[in-house]
Amino acid sequence: MGLVVRKPGVYTSIQDNGRFGYQGSGFSTNGVMDRRAYVIANLLVENDPNAPVLEFALAGPLLRFTTKTIIAITGADFGATIDGEPAARYTALMVKRGSILRFGAAKTGCYGYLAIAGGSVRIPEIMGSRSTNLKCEFGGWKGRTLMTGDYLPFVTKGVDFLPNLGSHRLDAGNDDAFYGFANDEVLVRVVPGPQEDLFTEEGIEAFYSQTYTTTAKCDRMGYRLDGPEIETRNGSDIISDGIAFGAVQVPSHGRPIVMLADRQTTGGYAKIGTIATVDIPKLVQRPPGSRVRFEPVTVQQAQELLRQEARQFEMLALKVRRPSADGISPRRTARRLTPILERQAAKTQADTLWIDRANRAERVGSRNALQYEKTPDEKASADNAPQTASRGNGRTA
């Protein structure tokens, strides 16, 4: 039970929140590029927050499901369809056995995410994560991007429905506004440092006041930007040190490079700042040719932004679990209601609820009031009973 890859799409891989604690040994953290879309996708199908998802870029895959399950699609708009019908983003969707999920080219943004209820694809953890390390070729699905013919098994037990399924949907327009898909320019907040002192005042001013453009030289390792040169005092070479997710390196040519999920663990170029965690999704969803502006914030402000995002996720979790008539399982509801009704009947000394399993019909009330129609065999037995008794009495006499 799982899904079959008919077409792999572009750079489709399995990712989770990342592989932490091994950068000192030279292993990248990997993980999703757009953490916001990732968290919401798992939230919509009630997965564990660190459950793996399928991540794809620019053009999505074509998948066939071999069993029914529930999915959620978040991130960029790839014009997804299920069996030819439009599939809504930011909504928990039921897919049937044999259903075809098709993604096209990205209409907005760059990265899309597919979460599958029940914990997603069944793959082993390696070094505490199921993310794919493409350079070292381990983790995820065989350490690589997906290929045509791959069969990905996933857990299906207990996911034939989600309680309050009708509430498991969010307004995709709200997230589109967050990413600024409709805008020609996006504002990204940056924490200055750690080598800001190596840049001239003019260089720092240019970085925060001028507009930069995303280029085609972008992937999971980093985004190279084009724009005004950032001037340094005595060059940008430093003794190699650690690189954080979202660090903005400035090589000798003076144009910034934003380091992302598959970045190297250390680097020898000065870093003018680090993008606030909450704004990294805004940058990674900008296609080549998009304009970006940077705004400085303090560490405390960046932390407060992250706390606000965490509270927003908590509110979204409550929102998708609101009571709803959709997605209620009649079987589970009956199992829960039966003992309650029986206890109530016992307290009121009324006849208990009973179920005629042979006829698959529930009957409640006084047994004396039930109209029971005898079968032909029962009628014949009843007619012969007195005669048999009288013949027996006659023989005894």
NORPE-V305771 format. One record per backbone hydrogen bond with DSSP energy under -0.5 kcal/mol. NH is the residue of the N-H (numbers start at 1). CO is the residue of the C=O. E is the energy in kcal/mol with one decimal. If there is no record, write none. Layout:
BEGIN
nh co e
NH CO E
NH CO E
END
This chain:
BEGIN
nh co e
3 152 -2.1
4 64 -3.0
5 150 -2.6
6 4 -0.8
6 62 -2.6
7 62 -1.7
10 59 -2.8
11 9 -0.6
13 11 -0.5
13 55 -2.4
15 13 -0.5
15 53 -2.2
19 29 -3.3
20 18 -0.7
25 22 -1.1
26 23 -1.6
27 22 -2.1
30 261 -1.4
32 16 -2.0
35 33 -0.8
38 34 -1.7
39 35 -2.5
40 36 -2.1
41 37 -2.1
42 38 -1.9
43 39 -2.0
44 40 -2.2
45 41 -1.0
46 43 -1.0
47 42 -2.8
51 48 -2.3
53 15 -2.6
54 114 -2.3
55 13 -3.1
55 53 -0.6
56 112 -1.9
57 10 -2.4
58 110 -2.7
59 57 -3.0
60 104 -2.2
62 7 -2.5
63 101 -3.0
64 4 -2.4
65 99 -2.4
66 2 -2.8
67 2 -0.6
69 95 -1.8
71 93 -2.7
72 115 -1.9
74 113 -2.0
76 111 -2.9
77 108 -0.8
78 76 -0.8
81 102 -2.1
82 85 -3.0
83 81 -0.5
83 100 -2.7
85 82 -1.9
87 80 -2.6
88 86 -0.6
90 73 -3.4
91 88 -0.5
92 168 -3.0
93 71 -3.0
95 69 -2.9
98 65 -3.1
99 96 -2.0
101 63 -3.0
101 99 -0.5
102 81 -2.7
102 100 -0.6
103 61 -1.6
104 78 -2.7
106 58 -3.0
107 77 -3.8
108 77 -0.9
112 56 -2.6
113 74 -2.3
114 54 -2.0
115 72 -2.6
117 70 -3.1
119 116 -0.7
120 116 -1.0
122 153 -2.9
123 121 -1.1
126 129 -2.9
129 126 -0.8
132 14 -1.4
133 131 -0.5
133 138 -3.0
134 132 -0.9
137 133 -1.3
138 133 -1.4
141 144 -0.5
142 140 -1.0
143 139 -1.8
144 141 -1.4
146 12 -2.8
149 5 -3.2
150 147 -2.0
152 3 -2.8
152 150 -0.6
153 151 -0.7
154 1 -2.0
155 120 -1.1
159 156 -1.8
165 162 -1.1
165 326 -0.9
166 326 -0.7
167 164 -1.9
168 165 -1.6
169 167 -2.3
170 90 -3.1
172 170 -0.8
174 171 -1.2
175 171 -0.9
176 172 -2.3
177 173 -1.9
178 174 -1.6
179 175 -2.4
180 176 -1.2
181 176 -1.9
183 180 -1.6
186 291 -1.7
188 186 -0.5
188 293 -2.9
190 295 -3.1
191 274 -3.2
192 190 -0.6
192 297 -0.6
193 272 -2.0
195 271 -2.0
198 195 -1.7
199 196 -1.8
200 231 -1.6
204 200 -2.4
205 201 -2.5
206 202 -2.4
207 203 -1.9
208 204 -1.9
209 205 -1.7
210 206 -2.1
212 292 -3.0
213 226 -3.0
214 290 -2.6
215 224 -1.3
218 216 -1.9
219 222 -2.0
223 258 -2.3
224 217 -1.8
224 222 -0.5
225 223 -0.5
225 256 -2.5
226 213 -2.7
230 254 -2.3
231 229 -0.7
233 198 -2.8
234 235 -0.6
238 268 -2.4
241 267 -2.0
243 265 -1.7
246 259 -2.9
247 244 -2.1
248 273 -3.2
249 247 -0.8
249 257 -2.6
250 270 -2.3
251 255 -0.8
254 251 -1.7
257 249 -2.7
258 223 -2.8
259 247 -3.0
259 257 -0.6
260 221 -2.7
262 220 -2.6
263 260 -1.8
267 241 -2.1
270 236 -2.2
272 248 -1.7
272 270 -0.6
273 248 -0.7
274 191 -2.2
275 246 -2.6
276 189 -2.5
279 276 -1.8
280 276 -0.8
280 277 -0.9
281 277 -0.5
283 279 -1.3
284 280 -2.4
285 281 -1.3
286 283 -2.0
287 285 -0.6
289 214 -2.9
290 287 -1.5
291 184 -1.3
292 212 -3.4
293 186 -2.4
295 188 -2.1
297 190 -2.5
302 298 -2.3
303 299 -2.4
304 300 -2.1
305 301 -2.3
306 302 -1.8
307 303 -2.2
308 304 -2.5
309 305 -2.0
310 306 -2.1
311 307 -2.2
312 308 -2.0
313 309 -2.3
314 310 -1.8
315 311 -2.1
316 312 -2.3
317 313 -2.2
318 314 -1.7
319 315 -2.1
320 316 -2.3
321 317 -0.6
321 318 -0.5
322 319 -1.3
328 325 -1.0
330 328 -0.7
333 329 -2.5
334 330 -2.6
335 331 -2.1
336 332 -1.8
337 333 -2.4
338 334 -2.4
339 335 -0.7
340 336 -0.7
341 337 -2.7
342 338 -2.2
343 339 -2.2
344 340 -2.1
345 341 -2.3
346 342 -2.2
347 343 -2.1
348 344 -1.6
349 346 -0.9
350 345 -2.2
354 363 -1.2
356 354 -0.5
356 361 -1.9
357 355 -1.4
360 356 -1.1
361 356 -1.6
363 354 -1.6
369 366 -0.9
370 367 -1.0
372 370 -0.9
373 371 -0.6
374 372 -0.5
379 375 -2.2
380 376 -2.2
381 377 -2.1
382 378 -2.0
383 379 -2.1
384 380 -1.9
385 381 -1.2
386 382 -0.6
387 383 -0.6
388 384 -2.3
389 385 -1.8
390 386 -2.4
391 387 -2.4
392 388 -2.0
393 389 -2.3
394 390 -2.3
395 391 -2.1
396 392 -1.9
397 393 -2.2
END
